[in-house]
Amino acid sequence: MNILLKKLKEVSLSVLPITILVVILSFTIVPIGTEMFIRFLIGAMFVIIGLGVFLFGAHIGIGPIGNLMGETIAKTNKVHLVGILGFILGFFITIAEPDLQILARQINLASGGKLSSLLILIVVSIGVGIMVAIGLLRILYGKRLNKIFTLVYFIILILGVNVSEEFLAISVDASGATTGAMTTPFILALGYGVSQLKGGETSEEDSFGMVGLASAGPIFAIMSMSIIKGLTDIQGEVEAFVPNTGILSPYFKVFPQLLKESIITLFPLLILFLIFDKTKFKLNKKNKNTILKGLLYTYIGLTLFLVGVNAGFMEVGRVMGEGIAISHPWLLPVVGFLLGMVVVLAEPAVYVLTEQVEDVTAGHIKKRVILVALSLGIAFAVSMSMLRIMIPSLKLWHFLLPGFALGVFLSYKVPPIFVGIAFDSGGVASGPMTATFVLAFAQGAANAISTANILIDGFGVIAMVAMTPLVAIQILGLIFKIKAKREGN
């Protein structure tokens, strides 16, 4: 119970900044209706309670499952089994990710029905499964993470030259949406379990990088699909924005649907746990019940969190983006910067990662330091996305190409542990809050600016948010390295 109260307190302090920002904007630049304002405040409460309960559930449920599975896989000592089990786990965890399901529906609409939601889910999950398998094999063989990332992103660069601008945005956005509230805790724990069983001097740095590798899977998978199918243009219609009416009715409307979606999200993990427990773990009744209780808390928390985001947060983002673009367009980069700084603090997966960083490094790398670096990086990402919406000559690849290139370059200059943390951060930063509130804000702005393309510019904002942490965290690593060298002298 103390852990739950601690999580709720931390989350309250994290969600408060974005709530205050929206309140200030609503009373100054972009007035919103009373009903929408009250819905937003109710949504903030749902987000706080849901996120706190989710993190508590992840702590006692998802984390231990991932660790146990990671240790079990490592114990096989058979390369083909490690690869196969890694692929299966990566595939089934990803196909159930709620963020990915939302994005798949958006892609289906944007493509005018050319790309089915099921196809996107399967292709992306295959990509993640392949990269999870590679990530586990990397840990067992002790291969350097920066060399793996150099090869992976070189392949992505070659593929990126041959895809349309729409598919470039969609593929990187799929990468960000994949590593959400469900997949991140599990993949982090999986990598941690394998690295701890393997042991050795590099076990600490080997704990990280799995999420970063998993994030690369959807990029090459979607790009490969577009090349194989010969798709170069996806012209569809963006769903018309219709604001909710009433104060509580939107919550009653989305609650049953999200209850069902959260069950679908957690069901594969539950089945995998029960199968592994029966055949490998053989846990005693107390430990098994604790993990099952953790999954129940995760289910309740994830549902409440998504209800708050979908019924109370998303439409406010759309209205504010559109309102600022119409009345004060020059303020878009400024508000985008502030929005980026605070929205990452409310991402569930960010907390799972930062807590593991602090635990694995025995407190040498503080959670607060990582959060500050992420906040600044994502603030620049959202701000630059607003500039891209305002200036037609600015293209997505103008930011992504040098950004990822700089990220790979820095990976050879910083301590290895920061490489894994940085690439993992790129995945976890673009979670449900980014995929809803920030995406809605960008689409609202793009819809109000005549020179912007709502499909390309809207999808691209998640890609930007996924890219900047690679640079921000590794710059932090460079500072740590320089500081350590000075202290050594």
N, C-alpha and C positions, 0 to 999 in steps of 0.2 A: 504493500500500500504506500509506503514511503517513496518507492521508486515512481509510482504512478503520480503522486502529488508533485514530485520533483519535475517530472516530464511536463505536467500541466502548467507549472510555474514558468518553466523555460519557454514553452510554446506561447504562453500569454505575452511574455515580453517580446517574442519574435513577431507575432501577428499584430501587435499594437502599432508599430511604425506604419505599416501599409494602411491600417484602419484610420490612423490620424491623417495620413496624406490624402486619402479619399475624402475625409470629412472636411479638411481645409479647402480642397479643390471644389467641393460641392457648395461651400458657402462663399466662394470667391469667383473663380473663373468659369466653372461649369456647374451651374445649379441643376440638381436632379429632383425629380418629384418626391414628395413625402413618402409615398408607398415604396418606391425604389430604395430610398435612403434607409427606411426601417428594415426592408428586406436585407439590405447589405449588412446592417448591424446584427441582425439575427444570424446571417450567414457567417459573420466573424465569430460568433459564439460557437456555431457548429464546427467551424474550422479549428478553433482552439481545443474544444473537447475531443473532437475526432482525431486530431493530430496527436494529442497527448495520449489517448487510449491506444492509437495505432503504434506509437513508438514503444509503449509499454508492452504491447503484444509482440512486436518485433523482437524486443529484448529477451523475452522468455520463451518465444515460440520459433519464429523464422530463423533467428540467429543460430540457436542450438541445432536446428534441423540442417542448416547449411554446413555447420562445422562437422556434424556427424557424417553427413554424406561425403564431404570433402575427405575426411579421414578414411572412410570406407573405400572410396575410389582409389586413394593413394595406396592403401594396403594391398590392393590386387596385384601390384607390381607387374601388370601386363599392359603394355602400351596400347594395344588395340581395345582393351576393355576400358581404359581411362578415356580414350578418344570417343568410343561409342557412348559410354555413360555420360560424358560431358556434353555430347551433342544432344542426347535425349533430354537431359535436365534443362539445358539452355533452350531447346525448342519448346518444351511444354510450359516452362515458366513464362517465356516471352509471349506465346500465343494467348495467354490469359491476362496480359498486362492491360489495365483499363485505359491508360493514356494512348496506347497503340491502337486499341479498338476505336477510340474517338477519332484519332488521326486517319485511320483507314476509311471511316465513314466520310470524312471531309475530302479525302483524295477521290473516293468514288464519285462524290458530287462534283468536284472540280474537274474531273476527267470526262464529264458528260456520260458516265456509265461505262467508259472504255476499260477502266480498271476496277474490278470488283473488290469489295472489302475483304472477302475471304482470300483472294489471290495475294493482296498486300500482306495480310496476316501471316500466310504460309511462307511467302518469300522472305519477309523480314525475320521470321522465326528460324528459318533455315540458316540465314546469315548469322544470327546470334548463336545458334547451336554450333556452327562451324568454329566461330571465334572462341566460344567457351571451351571447346575441346582443345583448340590450339593453346589457349591460355593455361589450361591445366597441364598440358604436356610441356609448356615452357617452364613452369615451376619445377616439374620433376627433373627436367634436363638441365636446369639452371642457366637458361639462355638469357642474355641481356634484353631488358624490355625495350630500350631505345632502338635497338637493331630491328626488333620485330615491328615496332611502330613505323620505322623508316621504310621497311619493305611494304607494309600494309598500305600506308598513305601514298607511296609511290605508285602502287597498283591503282589506288583510287584516283590519283591524278591522271593517269593514262585513261582510265574509264571516263573521268569527268570531261575530258576534251571532246568525247564523242557523244555526249548526251545534251539534250536541250536544257535551257535555263530553268524551265519548270521542273524537270526531273532532278536537276542539281539541287534545287531548294527542297523538293519532296524527299530526296534520299537522305539529306543531312537532317531534315526535320524528323524523319522516321528514326534516325539514330538517337535524337534527343528524347523522343517520345517512348522509345523502347525501354530505357533505363529509368523507370518510374518507381512508384511507391512499393510495387510488388517485387520486381526483379532485382532492384539494387541491394536490399538487405540480404537476399538469398545468395546472389552472386558474390558479394563481399565475403559472406560467411563461408561459402564454398571454397574460395581461394585461400581464406585464412586457415581453414581446416586442412587443406592439402599442404600448405607451406609449413604449418606447425608440425605435422607428422613427419615431413621430410627433414625439418630441422636445418642445422648448419648456420653459418655466419650470415647468410643472405635471407634467412626466414622472415625477418622483419620487413624488408623491402619487397619480398615476394608476395606478401599479403595483399599488396595493392597492384593495380593494373588490370585486373580481371574485368571490371566494369568498363574501363577505357577500351579494352579489346572487344568486348561485347558491343560497344557503341559503334565500332567500325564495321561490324557485320552487316547492318541494314544498308549502309552506304553502298558497299560494293554489290550487295544483293539486288537492291532496287536498280542501280545503274546497269548491272548485267542484264536484268530482266528487260529494261527499256531497249537495250541494244539488240538482244536476242529477238524480242517481239517487233523490233523496228519502229518503236514509238518515238516520235520526235516532237509531237505537239499534242497537248491535252487542253482543249478548250471546252469548258463547261459553264455552268451557271452557279454563281455563289448564292447560297440560300439567303433569301430576304430576311433581314433582321426585324423580328417582331418582339417588342418589349413585353415582359410578363405583366399581368394585371392582378391586383389583389396583393395582400401581404403574405398570407400563409398558404394560399392555393398553389403557388409554384412549388413549395416544399412538399405538399401532399402529392403533387403531380410527379415529381422526380423520385420521391422516396421509394416507392415499390420497384421501379425500374433499377435503381442503384442497389437496392437490396439483392436483387437477382444477379446483377452484374458482378457484385462483390463475391457472391457465392461461386459464380463461374470462375472468377479470378483465383480464388483460394482452393477450389476443388482439386485441380491437378496436383498442387503441392500436398494436400491432405492425403490423396491416394498414394503418391510417391512415398510419403513418410510412413504410411501404414504398411506398404509393401516392404520397404527397407527395414522397418522395425521387426516385421515378421521373419525376414530372411537374414538380416545382418545385425541390426542394433540390439534387438532383444532387451529393451529397456525394462526396468522394474516398473511397477504400477504407478508409483509416485512420480517418477520422472516423465513417464509417458503422459500422465494426466496434466502435468505442468505444461508440457509442450502443447497439448490439445487445448488447454485453457488459453495459452498464448495465441493460438490460431483463432480462437473465438474472439479474444480482445482485438486482434488484428482486423478481423471481419467487421466488428462493430465500429471500430475507429475509422477504418477505410470508408465505410458506408457514410458515416456522419460527416467526415471530411469532404467527400465528393458531393454530398447533398449541399453543404454550405457553399462550396465552390460553384456548383452548377446553378443553384437557385438564387444565390445571393451576390456572388462576386462577378460572374462572367459578363452579365448584361451591363453592369456599372462600367467595366473596362471598355466595352464597345461604345457606350454613350459618351464617356469622357474623351476617348480618342477622337471620335467624330466631332464633339463639341469644341475641343481645343483646336482641331484642324480648321474648323470653319471660322472661329472668332479670333484665335491667337495662334496661327500656324507656326510662328517663330518660337513659340514656347514648347513645341513638341520635343525637341532634343533635350531641353532642360527637364521637363516633366518625365521624359523617358529615362533620363539619368537617375532621377530620384526614385522612380518606380523600380528600376533595375536594382538599386541599392537595397530596397526593402523587401521586394518580392521573394528573393532567394532565401530570406530568413524564415519564410513560411513553407519552404519545400520540405516534405517529410524525409526524403532520401538524403538530403544534405546533412541532416542531423545524425542519421545512421552512419554516414561516412566520417563526419568529423569526430564522432565519439569513438569510432574504431581507430582513427588516426591517433587520438590522444591515448587510447588504451595500448595499442601496439607499440607506440614509441615511449611508453611509460611516462607520459606527460611532458616529454621534451618538445613536442610540437603541439602547442595549445589549440584547443578547439576554437577559441575566440580569434586567434591569428588567422586560421584558415577561413573562418566566416568573413572577416574583414577583407581579405584578399579576394574572396569570391564575390562579395558585395560590390567592390570597386570594378572588378572585371565585368560583371554582368551589367552594371550601371553603364559602362562604356558600350557594351553590346546593344542594349536597348536604345541608347542615345544615337548610335551610328545607324541603327535600323530606321529610326525616325528620319535621319538625314537622307537615307536611301529612298524613303517614300517621297520626300520633298523634292529631291534632285533626280530627274529621270536618267541622267547620264551615269549615275552611280549604280553599278551592278553588284549582285551578291558575290560573284567570284572576285571582285576587286578587294573584298574584305577577307573572304574565306581562304583564298590561295596564299596570300602572304601570312595570314594568321596561322594556318596549319603548318606552313613551311617554317615559321619562326618557332612554333611549338616543338617541331621535330629537331630543329637546330639546338634549341635550349636543352633538349633531353641529353645532349652530349656534354653539357657544361655544368649541370647541377648534380647534387648527390642522387643516386639511383632511387631512393625512396620517394623523392619529390616527383620523379617521372611518373610513377604509378599513381600517386595521389592526384597529380595534375590531370592526367587522362581520365581517371575515375571521376574527378570533379566535373569535367565537361559533360559527362553523362548524367550525373545526379542533379546538376543545376537546372536542367530543362525538364522539370517534372510537371505535375498537374496544375500548379499555380501558374507556371509559365505557359503551359499549353492551353490554358483557359483565359486568365485575366490579361496577361501580356499579349497573347495572340489576338484576343478580342480588341484590345486597345489599338494594336497595329492595324487590324482590319477596319476598325472604325475610322482611323486616320486616313488609310488608303482609300476608303470609300468616299471620303469628303474631298480628297485632292484629285482633280480631274486627270492629272498626268500620271497617276499611280495605277499599277495593275494589282488589284486586290488579291488575285490568286498567287502571283509570284512574290509580291511584297509581304503578304500575310504569312505564307509558309516560311519565308526566309528568316523571320525573326527568331524562331526556335533554333535554327541553324547557327545564328550569331551568338545566341546565349550558350550554345553547346561548345562553341569554339574558344571564346575569350578566357575561360578558366584555365585552359592549357597553358596560355601565356602568363596569366596572372600568378598562378601557383608556382610556376617554375621561376618567375622573377623573384618570388618570395624565397624559393630555394637557393637562388643565386645570392641573395642578401644573407641568408643563413650561412652559406659557404664562405663568403667574404668575412663575415663576422667571426666565424670559427677560426679562420686563418689568422686574423688579427689577434684574437685571444691566445692562439697558440704561440704567436711570436712574443 
